[in-house]
Amino acid sequence: MAKRALVSVSDKTGLVEFVEGLSKAGWEIIATGGTRKKLDDAGIRTIGISDITGFPEICDGRVKTLHPKVHGALLGRRDIPEHMETLKENGIELIDMVCVNLYPFRQTIAKEGVTMEDAVENIDIGGHSMLRSAAKNWASVTVVCDPGDYAAVLEEIRSNGDTSPETRLRLSAKAYTHTAEYDMCIASYMRKQAGLPEKLFLEYDLKQELRYGENPHQKAKFYASQDKEPYSLANAVQLHGKELSYNNIQDANAALSIVREFSGPFCVGLKHMNPCGCGVGADALEAWKKTYEGDKTSIFGGIVAFNREVTLEVAELLKPIFLEIIMAPSFSEDAFALLSAKKNLRLLQVDMSSPQVGAFQCVSVGGGLLVQNRDVSTIALTKDMCVTKARPTEAQMADMEFAWKIVKHVKSNAIVVAKDGMTYGVGAGQMNRIGSAEIALKQARATLGDCSDCVLSSDAFFPFDDCVTLAAEYGIKAIVQPGGSVRDADSIAKADELGIAMLFTGERHFKH
């Protein structure tokens, strides 16, 4: 007796070629509705689902495959004589394959202005049920829900007459994954419509097993979202170098978050999730020179990210330095040839086509998850934000704009000292703000000798006027900070006393 496949798909990609191959291999094809019409139009002989069930498709096609002659044919175990006898007594012929993909529910609810009626009509019932029935009986039934599997399945059938048990098990697991993801999407939507408490469903695919986690005794894996977004390490292409580590991924992600802030040529050097040098320039070469000059010591063993192509000129300056990773939207052919001579240096090509990123981020805590919107907005600075008698110059405004974008990505408490579109001092992660200010200012003085033309930025308000006093001792003449302290008046008064221009943005950027 010929083997039979039941075909009912929403996504008709590759459908005709696949079913034509099955038909030529001697399989009978059962099809429903629009699927059958497409196959008939292609000249492929099919059997209508109503010819199998003896019952018409009803309720606008809502009910067509929910029938014992379908599910009995799928679920009946071939190795249990009683099952086979029951099927025979009821005139049920076996179905050996289900090729089904589901109504496009996710795509429907993503449309602007979609109604609940439209959404509900795109909840698949029969297809979902057939996938689960076929997947349960994988020992005998092949279940195909992904057009990407058509070619491999067809090749096995041509070669061996049927799929192997290993293939059927793999396809069964894929089918259950498909229905699980589908149900999560529906559940989230319906709970929202019903006003029920939110449940968070997460969908991530394993991208790679990592050698270890933050430390060698910790196991780790890297999962990627199904949503492709720019400035994402999950979607980056590794062109060269050894495998990424857990800490590499964390650091690279932090670097890309900073790069995303700038539209003009920019470069960042990063260590332990904090920038150690940053620079803007006329091109990638100038941006790199500023980044390196800002902190020649800390960049050793660090990560560098550009938002412009890495050219040979840039590569020649990068090569002598020990770096873990270099990221860019592209590498020129000669730059890649030069850098790839370093066996372990990781070169990553990153999509930087758009500043848009995903809506939220998650952090695991004991027994739960913290979820928040990503901190993707950075308020533009204006002179109207000035709260002091002294007013900033145009040059100071440009440097404060630059420093404000950088300090947002430094671990709190955070202070950045900058000048001429580059960082000279970064104070990160101290338990008090004056401590971070001391680190940043001392670092800037060690490089410049004189900080009188520098600006200072702070990710959060000054709780006391001591940071203003310290900044003045180093020659700082312009400060940008969020404001919002109960002692803001003290800091403003001190700035007025010392002739410092200070801006309050009204926007805090803690990063813990």
Stockholm file with secondary structure:
# STOCKHOLM 1.0

chainA/1-512         MAKRALVSVSDKTGLVEFVEGLSKAGWEIIATGGTRKKLDDAGIRTIGISDITGFPEICDGRVKTLHPKVHGALLGRRDIPEHMETLKENGIELIDMVCVNLYPFRQTIAKEGVTMEDAVENIDIGGHSMLRSAAKNWASVTVVCDPGDYAAVLEEIRSNGDTSPETRLRLSAKAYTHTAEYDMCIASYMRKQAGLPEKLFLEYDLKQELRYGENPHQKAKFYASQDKEPYSLANAVQLHGKELSYNNIQDANAALSIVREFSGPFCVGLKHMNPCGCGVGADALEAWKKTYEGDKTSIFGGIVAFNREVTLEVAELLKPIFLEIIMAPSFSEDAFALLSAKKNLRLLQVDMSSPQVGAFQCVSVGGGLLVQNRDVSTIALTKDMCVTKARPTEAQMADMEFAWKIVKHVKSNAIVVAKDGMTYGVGAGQMNRIGSAEIALKQARATLGDCSDCVLSSDAFFPFDDCVTLAAEYGIKAIVQPGGSVRDADSIAKADELGIAMLFTGERHFKH
#=GR chainA/1-512 SS CCCEEEEEESCCTTHHHHHHHHHHTTCEEEECHHHHHHHHHTTCCCEEHHHHHSSCCBTTTTBSSCSHHHHHHHHCCTTCHHHHHHHHHTTCCCCCEEEEECCCHHHHHTSTTCCHHHHHHTCCSHHHHHHHHHHHTTTTCEEECCGGGHHHHHHHHHHHSSCCHHHHHHHHHHHHHHHHHHHHHHHHHHHHHHTCCCCCCCCEEEEEEESCSSSTTSCEEEEEESSCCSSCGGGCEEEESSCCCHHHHHHHHHHHHHHTTCSSSEEEEEETTEEEEEEECSSHHHHHHHHHHHCTTTTTTEEEEESSCBCHHHHHHHTTSCEEEEEESCBCHHHHHHHTTSTTCEEEECCCSCSCCCSEEEEEETTEEEEEECCCCCCCCCGGGBCSSSCCCHHHHHHHHHHHHHHTTSCSSCEEEEETTEEEEEECSCSSHHHHHHHHHHHHHHHHSCCTTCEEEESSCCSSTHHHHHHHHTTCCEEEECCCCTTHHHHHHHHHHHTCEEEECSCCCCCC
#=GC SS_cons         CCCEEEEEESCCTTHHHHHHHHHHTTCEEEECHHHHHHHHHTTCCCEEHHHHHSSCCBTTTTBSSCSHHHHHHHHCCTTCHHHHHHHHHTTCCCCCEEEEECCCHHHHHTSTTCCHHHHHHTCCSHHHHHHHHHHHTTTTCEEECCGGGHHHHHHHHHHHSSCCHHHHHHHHHHHHHHHHHHHHHHHHHHHHHHTCCCCCCCCEEEEEEESCSSSTTSCEEEEEESSCCSSCGGGCEEEESSCCCHHHHHHHHHHHHHHTTCSSSEEEEEETTEEEEEEECSSHHHHHHHHHHHCTTTTTTEEEEESSCBCHHHHHHHTTSCEEEEEESCBCHHHHHHHTTSTTCEEEECCCSCSCCCSEEEEEETTEEEEEECCCCCCCCCGGGBCSSSCCCHHHHHHHHHHHHHHTTSCSSCEEEEETTEEEEEECSCSSHHHHHHHHHHHHHHHHSCCTTCEEEESSCCSSTHHHHHHHHTTCCEEEECCCCTTHHHHHHHHHHHTCEEEECSCCCCCC
//
